[in-house]
């Protein structure tokens, strides 16, 4: 029976104890069974590299990388015990290609991609798959505000072969696919859900 009432767990994933607290509560709520983990917590930063503070760097690392690794470590034993599990992490096109004013953000996402590949190799023998989804420009409140700046919308769309922003629902559909048995032959991959941005020449507008 796959039906289950939603469970809301409050935890600060930027703290040392937050990820383990969230994982422990989730395992308890689902009676020790977790089939899927989606590492979706993340925080952005747009700032010139030489202006980034140590506090900002540490903050991004704690949420974007450390939390994903700690959550993964906390749920892997339960998945391994059942011989099955799917881990999907939300990365970014910034981790696959350069973009101005995103060096620290890009570094954390590249680290998440590397972690994904390592987890896939480490736990594949016990039935656990690990993949990542790298969205491009997604139609969110943050990006809508950026695109309102004169000239920015056209410059961004020039980078996207499909000439449109992705939607959150489209990204979610890729996550659902990777978490499903339909993707049981896929592990260790970073799937770009970016409308083709990864294939274009890198000429990011300074936004």
Secondary structure, DSSP 8 states (H G I E B T S, - for coil): ------------TTSTTHHHHHHHHHHHHTTT---EEEE---------GGG--HHHHHHHHIIIIIHHHHHHHHHHHHHHHHT-EEEEEE--GGGTS--TT-HHHHHHHHHHHHHHHHHHHHHGGGTEEEEEEEE-SB--HHHHHHHTSTTHHHHHHTT-TTSS-B-HHHHHHHHHHHHSGGGTT--S-EEEESTTGGGS-------
